[in-house]
Amino acid sequence: NEQLRVRQLSAVAGLTSNWNTARALAAALPSPLPAPRFTAEPRTCTNVVSLTQVFVGIRVYYSRAGVPDGSAIPNASSVNLFFAGSPLSNGEAFGVKNVLDGCQIQSVETTQRAVSRVPDAPVIVGKLCAGADTVNIAGLVPGALVEIQQDGVVVGTGYAAAEQAPFKIAPLGASRTIRVRQGLCTPTTWSAFSGTVTTGSTSGALPLPTVEPVYDCGLVARVRNVEPGTRVEILSNINGTMGTVPVAVNATMADPVDVPLNRKAAAGETLTARVSGCSQAARTSAGVLVELALVRQLAFSPAPEASTTFVSLVGAVPGATVEVLHNGVAVASAVAASDTLTIELPEYLGLLRVDDRLVAYQYFCNLANVSPDATANAVAFQPWRVINTSLDILAVHTAVFPSGRVLLFGGSEHNHEPKATRNTNASRVYDPVTNTLTVVGSPNFDLFCCGHAMMADGRLMAAGGTIDYPVDQPPGGTFDPTLWVGAQGAAIFDDSLGTWTRVSDMAGRRWYPSLVTLSDGRVVVGGGADKSGASYWETFDPATGNWTTMPSPNNGNYYPRLLVVPGGVLDNQHGSDALQPAIVNPANGARTVLPPYLDTRQVPPDNLTPFHLYNYGVLLLPITATTTTPEALFVGGQMDRPYTIRVAAGQSWTSPAPLNDKNRFDACASYVADGTILLSGGGVQRTADGGSDPRAAEQFVPATRTFVPREDAAFVRKYHSCTVLLRDGRLLSVGGQKAPPLGNYLGNNQGGCAQWRKNPAVPTCDANVYPMEDYRPTYLRVGPRPTIAFAPDSIPRGTPFVVGCPQAWDITRALLLRVSSFTHAGSTDMRCIELAITGRRLGAVTLGGTPASAELVVPGFYFLFLLRTSGAASVGWPIRI
């Protein structure tokens, strides 16, 4: 509470400013004071060490070979500490400790010895265009010499001041190959070269930039509509340039660009943004007048939750400083870039507890304009949440795209009305970031009960579906699937355009088929049937847009569980050999038969056999760099335990621990970001909801081969439900028909509702569509999440790569999860690749390569997740393989 005041004066002009006052806030420091931690090994030949667990304003004292040598005051919680004198020698001990001089408090000293090691290859961040004069490089060793080459000729050198930094060079030419490397010591020990980046050029004029509102005392200007590889400059009508930043990141991350200003913006001045580079004429935005901010009251939204380490706020003014108090002590602050923001609380606070008191306010100009306080108490954490009640279709099919958006579609949604009146236009795009749904068009055929797979380029291909429903059911409640008429149509959904595109038809009509993307990028369709019967497989070539009928087994089953494995495609339902899976060679149709199933309940003996052979899930367990023969997991259905088998001839079935709940008919099995598998939903049977149908989920842990009980979902979801992993690590649960009597399930109107969608004219129909809900796994409630600062857009198989991460020192695992689609209790897309961590330094980790086999690492997009020691997982970063 001590009051401090400051003013400035000019001795030459004899002018003195007014006083500005502030009170000291209580320091929320842990006791005892933690020692600094090295985030990377000190390197020989450098004058810098990388540290974390240091504190702003608390001096760090350092020693060399046990002798005190100096001190520094950090300006962040993780820093590169540069020191004077001779560079470190091999094996030299370097010690550090935190000391709060004024309070006579200090930590113990932490010591590490310098090592001599060849530095890892650096990474060129983003794209480069012709005319670019800046190369943004990451994965650097601070203090290392950096060399930049164009077509093999050195065009620039410099020393790394941080793990990621821009380097100025002469303007680059068009269609040139750029690569970089870093070295230490004299003579120089060089790293390997980075991956190459080829310069491009824009085809036309640069886009016209726009500047978002800037307020008095603001220190950042946000610019939109910018081209990767250009330079953004903020100009003032008072004193010219106020800030410049190169845009050297990929296109999805470059817009908007936040340009730090070299002084506070002043009310009344006009700011413009000028974008230049790429061998094009510079473009200048319209001017934005700096205004006095009307600081309004913030609000916590959603309410802070126990077991988390962050708060989310709405009502912020861009450019305002937002302060957060925890139980009366100021613990965190941030500058708002938009009207919403999330602020991570410091790690020493641990997890929020129920009834912790949170206060937030915002201000400009050194507390001269302060908002009223927003207050909230932390509430209990709810793992399952209803997140959206506006979904108006039965989401029988789902697909997650590299952007993080989700396609939900259902075709005619189990509506068996005459074709003349049947509505098949049921496609929606869900944005998990904004929690909004957008209506998109559908192909001109019925996608209900089609098959689909994520293609190598990140689009979704769907084929087959429903031409017509059975006219009536046979007496006695039995069901004849040959009464259904399958579709020949095929279409591709492009998330970047938000549209379906019809492609050439298949040779056969297919109802309940499965699609899977092969190791060469082609897509194969198998299974499915209708009155005409389509017992053969077909392949679609994206390069030609044509289907080819292939030599294949006589597979006329429904939603066969197809998975790409070494040697071909694992076919888990094979005609008359339904109790014996096989590996099918897509080139010639040859089959390698695997041992028969141990449990005949893998093909359930109900009155719908063989129609319901697909009521369980099949996934490949996590793959590592040393995997040669993957292991498949069969789980759900009417089996009371899972079964696993190595997918190769001569292998045997094994059975891990049993399920906690044995009633899992039509359950959804989906990968989670930590490489475990969540099993949710399902029931005793596909008839009316019963009290024994499980709401609780359970999680299969591959390392221990056990199931861990998880929390109850809001609803019992069974037939026609889907669960998929989102980019932010949550799981999305949608769909599921509420189970009427069996006869109604198979074609009759549902309680007078024309279809499985909300119908304002028939309010009771609203009950037929479950709201969307999400599940937040344990890794979202164990502490601060790691962040990925940069990663490659694409990687070749078998090659190590560098990922930027401020918490690199604490990363223990890295996983690639393939973006996936889901329907009818299964997915042909899901697979998990676990990567080794082969190196780390402040701000970056080096990850070992994937297996070299395209049958183990199927082409396509994957989300990269990093996990900390606590188990906390990052947001997924899309990478194409």
N, C-alpha and C positions, 0 to 999 in steps of 0.2 A: 504493500500500500504506500510505499514511499513515493512522493510526488517528484517527478523530474520535469524540467522545462528547458527548452532550447530556443535560441534565436541566432540570427546571422547578421553580420554588419560589414560594411565596406569602409575601410580606413581612408581610401582615396576619395570616395564620394561623400563620406561623412553620413552615410545612410544606415539606419538600423531597422530591422524588421520587428514585428510584434513577437511576443513570446508564444510558443506552442507548448502545451502541457500534457502530461500523461502520467498515469500511476503504474507502478510496477505490479505485475500480476504474480500470484504465488507460483513458484516453480513446482511442477508436478514431476519430481524426479524419483526414480526407484531407489530403495535403500536396501543393502548397500549399493554404492555407485558401481554399475557394471563396468568391466574392463572392455577396451576396444577389441574388435575381432578383425583379423586379417581376412579379406575376401578373396585373396589370391596369394600365391607364394611370392615373396619378394624376389625380384629378378636381379641377377648380376648385371653389372654395367649400366644400371639405372640409378636415378636420384629420386625415386618415388616409391611409396608403398600405398596399397589400396586398403582402406579401413571401413568398417561399419560399426554400429553401436557406439558412435560418438555423438556429442550433443552440441547444438548451436550455442556458442558463447562459453562453453566449458573447455578449458585449455587442454590440449594433448601434449604431454611431454614424451620425448623419445630419446633413446640411448642407442649407442653403437658399440658392440663388443663389451657391454656392461658399463660404459662410460656415458653419463648424461651429455647430450649433444645439442639440444634445442627444444623448441616448443612451437605450437601453432594453434590458432583458434578456428575450429571448423565452422563452415556456414551451412552445413547440411548434416543429415544423420549418416550419410555414406560419402566418403571423400577420397580423393587422391592426395596424399600428403607429400608435397615436394620438399626436399631438404637440400641445404647447401653442402659444400665439401666434395670429397671424392665419391665416385660411384661405388655401389656395393660390390664387394668381392665375393667370390664363391665361398659359401659356408659362413659368412659373417652374420653374427647375431644382431637382430634389430628389435628393440623393445619399445612398447608404447603403453601409456596409462592415462586415464582421464583424471583431471585434477580441478576441483572447484576451489580456486584459491581463496575467495572471500569467505567461504564457510569451512575452510580447512578439511575438506572431504576429498578423498582420492580413492581410486580403484587399485586393484592389484595390477602388476605389470604383465603384459602378454608379450612373449618373445617368439620370433620365428627366424630361421636362418635362410639367407639368400641362396637360391638355387640357380644353376646354369642349365637352361633348357631352351631348345629351339622353339621360337614362338609359333603359335598356330597361324594358319592362313587368315588374313582379314577378309572382310566382306564389303563389296560395293553395295550400298543401300539404294534401292530404287532404280529408276530408269535415267538414261542420259540422252539428250538430244543434240543434234548438231548445233554448235555455237555455245554450248554449256561451258562455263569457265570455273565450275566448282564440282568436285567429286566428294560425295559424302561417304565416309568409310567407317565401318564399325568393326568390332572384334579386335581392337588395337590393344597393345601393351603400352601403357603410358610411359613415355620416354623413348620409345622405339623409333628408329628411322623408317620413314614410309616412302616407298618408291611407286610412282604411277607411270604406267606404260601405255602408249597408243600404238597399236600394230607392232608391238615388240620394241618400240623406241621409247626411252625415258623422256617424259614430258613434264615431270614435276617430282619434287622431293620435299620432305618436311618432317618434323618431329611430332609425335602424338602427345597432345596435352591431356587427352582423356580417352576413354574406351571407344568413343564415337566422336568424330570431328569432321568438319568440311575442310578440304584442301583446295586452294586456288591454283589454277593452271591456265595456260593459254587456251583460247576457245577451241573446242574439239571439232573435228570434221565430221561429215556425214558417213554413215556405214563404216565406222571405224571400230576396232576391237580394243576394249579397255580392260586392263587387269592391274592389280596392285599386289604388293607384298610388303612385309615389315622385317626389320632386322635389328639385332643387338650386338654390342661390343665392337672392338676393332682388332683384327679385321672382322667385317660384318658377317654374322651368322644369320642367313636369310631364312624366312619361312617359305613354305610353298606359296605359289601364286593363288590369288582368289579365283573364283569363277569369273568368266569373261562376261562383259556387258557390251552389246553392240549399239552404237549410237544410232538414233533415228532422226527424223525431222518431221515437223508437223506439215500436213498437206496443204494447209491454208493459214489464214491469219490466226494469231493467238486469240483465245476467247476474251471477251471484255470482263475484267474483274469487277467485283462489287465489294464494298466495305460495309460491315454491319455497324450499328450505332456505337459510338464511342462517347464516354461520359467524362466529365471533369475529374481530373486526377487519375484517369485510367492509364495503365502502363502497357496495355496490349491492344492491338488492332486486329480484328478477325477479318480475313479476306476470303471470299468464295470465288468459284469459277476460275481456277488456275490450272495451268498445264504442267504436268510433271517435267522436271528438268529445267524449269525457268527460274528467274529470280524475281522476288516480290519486294518492292520498296515502298515505304510509306512517306509521303511528302506532306509538309505543312505549309500553309500560306504565310506563316510567320517566319520560320527559319529553315525551310528546305527539308532535307532528309532527316527523318526521325527514327528510322529503323530499316534494316534490310535483312532478308533471310533467303537462302537458296531453297528451292523446292526440289529435293532430291530423294523423294520417296515414291512408292508405287501409286498408281492412279487412284486406287480406292482409299488411300490414306492421305492424299495430298490436298484434299478439299474438304473442309476449309483449312487455311493456314493461319496460325496465330503469329503475328509479327511483334516481338518485344520492342517497345519504344524506349529511346534513350533519355526521355524525361516524361514527366506526367503531362497528359493532355490538358489543355486549358480551355475552359468554357469560352465559346465565341470563335475559336480558330476552326479552319476547315482542313480536313485531312483527305487525301486521295491515295489510291494504290496504283502503282505503275508496275506492270509485268513485262519483263524483257527476256530475250534469249531465244534459243532454237532457230537462229538465223531468220527470225521474223521481226517485223516492226513492232516496237513496244506499244502496249495498250494501256490507257490510263482510265481509271474508273471515274464516275461522277463523284463530286465532293460530298463529304459528310460533315455536318456542323457539329462540333463538340458541344454537348448540352450539360446543364446541371442535372444530376440524377435525382429522380424522386425515389428515395429509398423507401421501400415498402416492407411490411412484415413478412418474414419467411414462414414456411410451414413444413413440418416433417411429413413426408409422404413417400412410402408408407411409414407407419409408426416404427420407431427403432425397436429392434427385436433382440431379446436375450440370445446369447450364443453367437452373436455376430460382432464385427469389429468396424462397422461403418455406419454412417447416417446418410439418408437421402433427403434432399430439401428441394422445395419448389418456391417460386416467387422471387428468385434472385435477380439482381440487376447486373447485366454484363459489365465486368470491370470492377465491381464492388468486392471488397474484402469481406469474407464470411468467417466469423469466429464461432467456435463450438466450445462450450463449457460442459464438463462432466462432473456431476456432483459438486458444482460450485467452483471448479478449477478450470481455467482455460487450457485446453489440451491440443487444439488443432485449428488451422486456418487455411483458407484457399481463396484464390481469386476466381470469381465466377466468369465463365466464358459464355453462358447462356442462362435461361431462366430456371434451369434445373441443374443440380450438381450432386455428386456423391463424395463425401469426405471420409477417408480412412483415418481411424483413430490410432494413436501410437501403440506400438506393440506392448509396451510395459503396462498398459492398462489391462491387458488380457481381454477376455470376452466380456461383453456387456451382460449384466445380471438383471433379472426382473426387478423393476422399480428403480433402476438407476435413473437419475435425473439428468436430462439433456436440455441445454439451452443454446440457441443459435441467434445471432444478429448479424447484420451487414452494415457496412459504412463506406464512405468515401472521405478522402482528404483528412487523414489523421483524426478520426473521431469527430470531425466537424459536422457530420451529417449521419446520424446513427438511427437505425430502424428500431422499432419495438422488439422486445424479446419474443422468440418462439420457444415454447416449452413442450416437453413430452417426457413421459416415463416409459422405459423399455418394457415391452410386453413379451409374453412367452412366445417362443419360436414355434411356428407351425410348418413342419416339413411338407405336408400336402396342402395346397391352397387352390381354391376356385379362383381362376384368374380372368376368365372372360365368359360372360353369359349371353353374348350376342351371336354365337355361332348358330346358323339356321339350317345346317345341312347335317346329314349323317356322314361323318368323315370315315368312310370305309378304308380309304387309302391316304397315306401321308408320305411326304418326301422333304428332307432337309437339304438346303442348298449351301454352297460355300459362303454365300452372303450372310447366312444365318436365318434367312426367311424360310418359311415352311409352306408347302403346298398341301391343301386339304381338298379331297374330292370324293365324290360318291356316285357319279353317274345318276341313274334313276333311283338310287337310294332304297332299293328293295320295294319299289312301287310297281305293282304288277298291273296297273291300269292299261287299257288299250294303248297301243303305240301312238295313236292319233292325239291323245291327250297327255301322254306321259312326258314329264319334264326331266331331261337328262343334263340340263345345264347347271351343274352343282360343283363348281370349283371356286375355292377361296384361297387367298394368300394371307398368311398370318405373319406379322412382324413382331417377334418377341421383345424387341427394344421398346416399341411404342405400344405394345399390347393392342394392336388394331388389326382388323380384318378387311381385306379388299376383295371385291367381287371381280373375278376374271372369267373370260369366256371358256367354253369347253369345245372339244372336237365335235364333229357332226355324226358321232356314233356314241352309243351308250357305254361308258367306262365302268359301269357297275360290275364288280368282280373280274376286272381285267388283271393282267400281270404287269409288273414294271421293274425297272432297274436303273440305277444311276450310271450314266455313261462316262467314258473316260474324260470327256470335256466338261463335266459338271452339269449337263442337262439330264432330264429324266425322260426315259422312253417307256411308253405304255402300249400294250397290244392286247387284243382280244376284248372280251366284255360280254354284254348281253344284248342279243337282238330281240328275243322274246322270252316271256316267262311261261311256265306251264299253264295250260288252260285250266286244269283242275288237278286235284290230288287223287291218287288211287285210293280205293277203299282201305280201311284198316290203318291209316296213318303212315304207311310205308311211303318212301319217296323214290321216284325214278328220275335220276338226273338227266336221262336222255330226252326228257320232255323239254329241257331248256335248249335254246338256240344260241350258240356262241357267235361272237363277232369276228370278222376278218380284219378289221381296221387296226391301224397303228398311228401313233402321234407322238411328238416330242414337245415337252414343255421347256422353254427357255426362261429362266428366272430373271435374267437381265432385261428381257423384253416384256415379261409378264404375259406371254401368249403361248398357246398351243399351235403347233404346225402339223398338219396331216402329212404322213409319208405313205409310201406304197403299201398296199395290203399284203397280208400273209397269204400263203396258198390255202391254208386250212382255217376253218372257223374254230375259235377256242373260247371256252367259258371255264374260268378258274385255271388259267395257265400260270406258269412261272417264267420269268426272264432273269438272266444273269449276264453280266459283262465279262467276256473272256479276257485272257491275258494279252491278246493282240488288239483289244479295243472293240472287236465285234460283239454283238449281242445275240445270245441264243435264246429261243423260246422252246419250252417243252411242256408236255402235259396239257390239261384242259380238254374238254370234249363238248360235243353237242350232238344233235341227231345224226349229223354226217360223220362225226368222229374224226379227230385229227391225232393219229397215233404217232406221227413222225415229228422230229425236231426240225427247226428252221433257224438260220442265222441271218442277222441283219448287218450289212456293212455300211457304217456311216459315211465312208468315202464315196460309195456309189449310190447309196440310198435304196439298194435292192435287197430282197430276201432270197436265200438259197435253201432249198430243201436238202437236208444232209442225211447221210447214212446214220441211222440211229435206232435205238431199241424201240420196241413196241410199247411206248409209254402213253397210256390214255388216262392217267390218274389226274387228280385234282390238286392244284398247288403243290407239285412235288418240291421238296426242299433241295434246291440246286445250289451247290457251292463250288467255286473254282478251287481245285487242289492240284498238287503235282500229279501229272499224268492225265488231267482232264477235268471232268465235272463230277462231283459227288452227287449221285441221284439216289435220294433216300426213299423213293416210292417207285417201284419198277414193275408195273403191270402185274402179271401173275406171280412175280417174285416179290410181292409187297413186304414180305418178312425178311428180305435179304437185300441190303443196299449194294450199290456197285459204283465203280469209277468208270465213267464213259469217256472215251476218246472222241472229241468232237470232229476230228479229221476223218475217221473211218467208222465210227459207231461201235468200235470194239469195247467190250465190257470186262472189267476186272472185278469179280464178285468178292464182296467182303463177307465175314461170318454173319449168320442169321442173328436177328435181334435176340437179346436175352429175355425180353419181356414182351409177350404178345399184346400187352396193353398199349404198346407203341402204335398198334393199329387197333383202335378201340372197338370192342364187339357190341356196338349199338345198332339200332334199326336203320342207321344211315350208312353203314359200311357198304362200299368203300368210299362213299362220298366225303366222309369226315376223316380222311387219313392225315389231314393237315392241321389237326388241332393242337399240336405241340411245336416247340421251337427247336431249331438246330443251328448252332453257331460253332465257329472255330475258336478254340481257346487262344489266349494271347500268343503271338508269334514273336520270336526274338531273332537276332542276327545269326544264331546257331541252329535255328529250326530247319529241319529238312523234311520231316513228316509231321504235318499239323495234327492236332487232336480235336475231334468233334465232340460237342456236348449236345445230348438230346435231353430236353427238359420240358415238363408240363404235360398237357393232355390228361389221360387217366392214369399215368404212371405215378406211383408214390415216391419215386426216387429218380434221380437223373442217371444217365448212362453215357459213358465216354468210350471212344475208340480212336486209336491212331489210324489215320486214313491211308492205309496201304494193305496190300495182300499179306496174309499170314498174321495179322494182328488180332488181339483179343479184346472183348468188351470188358469194361470195369464199371463198378457202380459206387460212386462216392456216397457221402452221408445222405440220408433221406430228407425229403422236404419237410418243413415245419407244418405246412398245410397241404394235405394230399389232394385237395379238390381244386385242380388247376386246369380243367377243361377250357380251352380257348384263351389261356393266359398269354400275356405278352412278355417275351424275354428280350431285353435290350441292354446293350453295352452302356457302361457308365464311364465317366472320364478317368477314373482311376484303374480301369481294366477289370473291374468286377462286373457282374451281370445282375440286373434288377429283374425280378420276376414279379409281375403285378397282375391283378385281375384274375379272371377265370372263375369257374364254379364247378359245382357237382356235376352238372349236365347243362345242356343248352335249352332247357325248358324254363319254367317260371322261376324267378329269383327265390331262393330258399334261405333260411336262417343260417345254413352252414356254408353258404358261398363266402369266400374270404374277401374282406376289404384290406387286410394287412398285406403288405408286400414282403418279400424276402430277397436277400442278396447273396448270390453265389460268389465265393471268394476262391479263385483258382489256386492260390498258393496253399490253402489249407483243405480244399475240396469239401467245404462245409457251407451250409446256408445260415445266414444271420437274419433273425427276425427284424422287420422294419415296421414303420408306423402305418396306421390305417389311412387309406384313401377316403375321399368324400363319398365315392360311389362304388358299387359293384359293377365292374365293366367286364363283359364277356364277349359274345360273338360280335364281329365287326368293330372291334376296338383296336387302337394303335397306341404304342408308346415309343417315342423316339428321343434321342439325345440331342439337345440344343447346343449351339455354339458356346453359350455362356455357362454350360455345365449342368443346367437343369434338365429334367426330363419332362416332356410334354405328353399328357395323357388325354386322348380324345376318342370320340365315337362310342360304340357299344350300344347294341339294341337292348332295350328293356325286354325281358323275355316273357312274351305271352305264351299261351298254349302252343304246342308244337305245330299244329296245323296252321295257325296264324303265322308262325315264323316262316313258313315255307311258301307264303304267297298270298294269303288273304289280307284284306284291309285291316289295319291296326286300330281297333276301337273307333272306326269311322273316319280315321285320318287318311287323306288321299295319298300321303307319302310320309317318309321319315324326315320331315323337316318342320320347322315352326310354321304354323298357319294361323294368321290373325283371325281368320273367319271361324276357326275351330280351336278355341283356347286350350282345350284338353290335349291338343296335339303338341303343345309346348313341352309336355312331360316326356315326349318321345325322343328328345334330343338332350343328351347330357351336356352340362356346361363343360368348358375346357378347364383342366386343372394341371398344375405342375407339381413336381416332386423335387425338393432340394436335398441332395445327398449330404452325407456327413462332411465331405470336403468343403462344403459351403458354410459350415458352422464350427470350424475349429481354429480360426484365426485369420490374419490378413492373407489375402490371396497374392500369389506371385503375378507379375505382369510381364508380358512379352513385348519388348520395345521394338524389335525387328526380327525378321526371319525371312528366308528365301521364299519367293513366290512359287518356285518349283525346285525339285531336287531329283537327280538320277538315283536309281537304286544302288545300294552298296557304297555310297560316298558320304563321308562325314560332313557335317555342316555346322555353322555357328549360329547361335540364337542369342539375341540381346535380352537380358533380364536383369533388372536392378538387384534382384534377390539371388543372383547366381550362386553366391556362397552357400545358400541354404537349399538349393534344388537337389532333390534325391532321385527323382524319376522323371522320365519323358516318354509320352505315349502318342502314337498316331492312331486316330479313330476315323475310319472311312465314313464320309457322309452317306446317309442311308435312306432308303424308302422302306415302308412297312405296310403289310396288310395281312389279314387272316392269320394272326398269331405268328407271323414269321417275316424274315427279311433275307434276301439273297445277297445283300450288299455289305452287311456288317462284318468288319474284321478289325482286330486290334494289333498294332505292331509296337512292341516295347523296345526303346532305344537305349543303348548304353551311354552313360556320361563319361566322356574320355578326357575332358579338360574343363577348367573354369578359371575365370579371373573376374575382377570387378566389372560387373555389367554384362557379362557374356558367359555362355557355356558352350562347349563343343560336344556335339552329339555324334555317336557312332552311326554308321550307315545302316540302312535296312538290309534284309536279305536281297541277294541279287536276282532271285527268281520272280518273274512276273506272275507266276501261278500262286506264289505266297503273298506278294505285294501287287495286287491287281491294280491296273492303271486307273487313275481317277483322283479326286480331291479327298484329302484327309484333314481333320482338325488336329493340330499339335497342342497337347496339353502338358504343362510343366507342373510338378507337385513339389511342395516344400516338405521339410522334416515333419511338420505338424500334420501333413496330409492335405493341406489346403491346395486347391487346384486353380490354375489360371483359366482365363477365357481362351477358347480354342482359336488358333491361328490357322487359316486355310492355306494348305500347301498342296500343289499338284505333283503327283508322281507319275 
